[in-house]
Amino acid sequence: QWLIWVMNTWIERIESLRFSLLDGLQISLLQAGLLIVFAAGISYWLIEKARNGLLVGLSGLLGFTALRSYSFVEANGQQKIIVYNVPQKRAIDFIDQRKYVFVGDSDLIADDFARNFHLKPTRIFFRITPVDSLSNFQQQANYITFNNKNILLIDSTIGFLPTEDKPAIDLLVISKNPRIYISKLDAALHIKQVVFDGSASSWKTVYWKKDCDSLKIPWHDVTTQGAFVMNLR
């Protein structure tokens, strides 16, 4: 027990040091393997004075650098919308390159545990950081345009008048417990994709899914299918 106490105390002291922890670092298993190859090769070269160890180590470092550079280039070209599976919450990230704007329940931002558990791993994976605005993102109440896509968020009872010239909605996100009918929405809007987020009424979702199926509108339920990702590039 004394040794465990010493170990825990040492870890706590290390954590208190500035810059002792790297937050947001993400490497793949292959990259980790190449780092091990680099460390093993260089160690063998230093201990045994063997040139082969140096070549193996440098090869591992070169491979790691190449893969890591490619991952950053890939991140700089990404544009996507993610609707997260957060129980009883709306949580959406609009991602442009390595930046994102969050749209969702404000109390989720203040909840460190929920944010770190549900949102942070994905944000680390995609190498993104928060910003207040994006040049291709515009929001007016529950209507959003992002990279020439039209997104409608519905979380309360709302009605639309039927029309022949129906505006296109690329993504409809339904939250909470609104009194709506998919058939009536379809009569007024050209809906291309429906997503039920983690806060959507479970019993109403059953009927909404049936309406979507009858109208041949694709749907995604994050509570049963996981987070919804729409790639725009």
N, C-alpha and C positions, 0 to 999 in steps of 0.2 A: 504493500500500500504506500509506503514511503517513496519508493521509486516511481510509482504512478503519479504521486503528488509532485515530485520533482519534475517529471516529464511535462505534466500539465502546466506547471508554473513557468517552465522554460518556454513552452509554446505560447502562452499568454504574453510573455515578455517580448518574444519575437514579433508577435502580431501587433504589439503596441508601437513597434518601430515604424517610422515613416518609410513608405515604399517597400516594406517587407513582403507585401502581398500584391500580386498582379491580378487585377480584376478585369474580366472580359476577355481573357486570353483563350483562344480556341485553336487547337490543332487536331488534325485527323489522326487515325491510328497509323496510317502509312507514314505521315510526317513524324510521329513519335518513334516509329521503328527506324526511320532514317537517322534521327538524332541519336538513337542507341548505337547504330552502326558507326556513326561519326565518333562518338565517345569511346567505343570499344576499339576502333581502328587507331585513333590517336593514342590511346592508352598503351596499346600493343607496341606502337612505334616508339613511344618514349621509354617503355620498359625493356623491350627486346632489341631496340635499335634496328628494327626491321622496316625496310622501305615499303614493303607490301602493306603494312599497317597504315602508313601515311596515305597511300593511294586509296585504300578502302575508306579511311576516315574522310578524306577530301571528297570522294565519290558520294558518300552519305550526305555530307554537307551540301554538295552541289545539287543532289536530288531534293533535299529538304528546301533549299532556296528556290528551286524551280517550281516545286509544287505550291509553296507558300505564295510566290509571286503570282502564279496562275489564279489562286483562290482570291487574291486581292483584285486582280483584273476582272474576274468574274463578278465579284461583289460590286465593283464600280459600274457594271453594266446592268444591274438588276433593277427591275421595277415590278412591284407586286403588291397585292392586297392580302392581308392575313386576318381572318376572323377567328379569334382564339376560342378554345373551349374552357371558359372560366365559369364555374357554377354560379347561377343567379346574377351574372354580370354581362354587360356588353363590353367587348374589348376588341378593337380593330386597329391594326397598324397599316398605314399607307407608306410604302417604302419606295424611295427613289435613290438609286445608287447606295450610298452608305449612310443615308439619313432617313428618318421616319417622322411622321406626324401621328400621334395617337388620338383616336376618337373612341370614347367610351365613358364608363362611369367614373366620376372624379374620385370617389372614395377608394377605387382600386389603386390609384396612384399613391395614396397615403398608406395602403396596406402592404408593408414590406414583405411579409410572408407570401401573400397571394401573388404579388408582382414578381418576386424572385422565383417562385415555384412554377407559375404558369407562363410568364412572359419573358423573363430574362434569358433562359436557355436559348430560345429561338432568336432573340436579338443578338446574342453572342454568336450564334451559328452563322447568321447572315451579316455579321460585322457592322451593325448599324448603331447610330447614335441619335438621340432626340433633337428635334429642332422645332421652333414655333410655327414655321410656315415653309411651304415648298412652292416653287414657281409654277408648277403644273397642278396645284391643289387649290380648289376653291370650295368653300362650304357656306351654304345659306340654310340655316335651320337644319332640317333633316335631309337636305338634298346636297349631294357632293359631286363635283366633277374632278376627276383625277386622270391625267394622261389621256384625255379624250374619252374617258369612260364615265357613264352616268350611274351614280349610286344613290339609291333611296333607302333611308333608314326609317322603319316604322316601329314605334313602341307605344302608340296610343291610337284610339279609334280615329279613322280618317276616311274620307270618301272622295271619289273622283267621278266626274261625269263621263259617260260613255262617249267615244268619239271615233270617227273613221280614221282620222290621221293621228294614230297613237304614237306618242313620244316613246323612244326606246329607253329602257332601263336595263343596263348591262348587269347590274347586281342589285337585288332587293334583299336587305337584311331585316328580318323580323325579330323583334325583341319583346320581352315581357308578355303582357296579356291584352293585346289590342282586340277590339271587336271588328274584325275585317273578314272579307270573303275573297278568296283568291280569284273566283270567277268574275266578281265585280271589278277587281283590280285589273284583270286581264282584258276586260271590255274597254278600259280606258288607257291602259299602258301596254307596250310591247315588252314584256318581261322575259329576259334571256336566262336568268339564273336566280334562284331563291336560296337563301341561307337562313337557317334557324339557329340563332346563337344560344349561348348557355343560359340565358335568362328567359327564353321563350317558354310559354305555357306548354307543359308536356302533353296534356290531354287535348289541347287545341291543335298542337302540332300534328297529331294523328289525322285530323280532318283536313288540315292544310296540305299535308302530303298527298292525300287521296285526290284533292282538287288539282294539285300540280300534276299528278300522274294522268288524270283525265284530260287535262289541257296540254299535256306533253311539254311541261315546263320542268327543266332539270332542277332538282333540289338537293340540298346538303344539310344534314343535321349534325352539328358539331358535337352534341352530347353522345352520339352513337358512332360517328364516323371520324371524330377528331377534328382538329383545326382545318378550316377551309383556306386554301391558298389559290389565288388567281394570279397567274404570271402574265404580265403585260409586255414582256420582252422575251 
